[in-house]
Amino acid sequence: MAYTTIKKPSDYFNTKLYTGTGSELAITGVGFQPDWTWIKRRDAVANGGMFDNVRGATKLLSSSQTDGEQTLAQSLKSFDSDGFTLGTGTNGYVNTSASTTVAWNWLGANGTASNTDGSITSTVSANTTSGFSIVSYTGTGSVATVGHGLGSIPDMITVKNRSTGSTNWRSIFPNMVLGGASNGADYNLNFNTTNPWNDGTEFNDTMPTSSVFTLGTAGDVNTNGDNYIAYCWKNIKGYSKIGYYTGNGNADGTFVYTGFKPAFFMVKQTDTTRNWNLSDNKRTNSFNVVDGNVHPNLSNAENTYDILDFVSNGVKIRNSFNDYNASGGTYIYIAFAESPLVGTNNIPAVAR
């Protein structure tokens, strides 16, 4: 059985739905003060907006764009004890009147610390219980290391240049060796594109350690004097799982074991051009099949593909749709729990 020390996953990750008003709006019911909030309008074309408490409220990056950081005074104005407060949202990202919107929220440390483990001093908000850290650093243009604060090797690291536009989000999956890579830092994915694996040197082809990750000299991760943000995750049994599966091209699709009933499931095929796809347990019907899909790399509105089931111990693919289940395709996924298969209270999860 998959036991976990996290009895209540929603203490660390939670999805919140709301309807925009166009006026200042306090969103409550998250259950904690978020350190990272990712907002996406569902009912119309709009880029997703990412905000974190390390860079500070009003500082927006978009998952579907190569733009640098924007400061928008009327976007996410503050992180609060049970959620966050939105401004008038005239930019269309977060609070357009009558817009249906989703916000995914993660708990960090509710504070920051200076980290000197690497050759570059970083500012870190790390939650080692849930395996999540937010890392801010300034590039040097030379091969360097950066402390991540997790205390173990991350399973995913995503980096974005805050200072300069026309730069990609770069993501590596250190503990997975796929696509001909000799180690998990050889290949990376662009979070903002449909591109397959990129055999690049952004992370210097060097595996992270329990304390640092290594940067090459590519501008997407390490231009001298540019500011960067990195989001890092470590698999936590019964709470989070970053892994891969192989599609079978059949409507009776692959079963993906996570060890928990998912609340969030994001997936990308790695070996060909394909969109990122994201489903959660709040935007769907109260029963399987799960619908309510968005593409993090696109500005498109939400669609309602019936693709998969969230079950007590993972995800069952229910369609031959290529974004999830091309025959022989390799898919990276990132999942967070609604409830563990079996928690420390010995009560088993059930399917939706």
Buried (B, 14 or more C-beta within 10 A) or exposed (E): EBEBEBBEBBBBBBBBBBBBBBEEBEBEEBBBBBBBBBBBBBBEEBBBBBBBBBBEBBBBBBBBBBBBBBEBEBBBBBBBEEBBBBBBBEBBBBBBEEBBBBBBBBBBBBEBEEBEBBBBBBBBBBBBEBBBBBBBBBBBBEBBBBBBBBEBBBBBBBBBBBBBEEBBBBBBBBBBBBBEBEBBBBBBBBBBBBBBBBEBBBBBBBBBBEBBBBBBBBBBBBBEEBBBBBBBBBBBBBBBBBBBBEBBBEEEBBEBBBBBBBBBBBBBBBBEEBBBBBBBBBBBEEEBBBBBBBBBBBBBBBEEBBBBBBBBBBBBBBBBBBBBBBEEBBBBBBBBBBBBBBBEEEEBBEEB
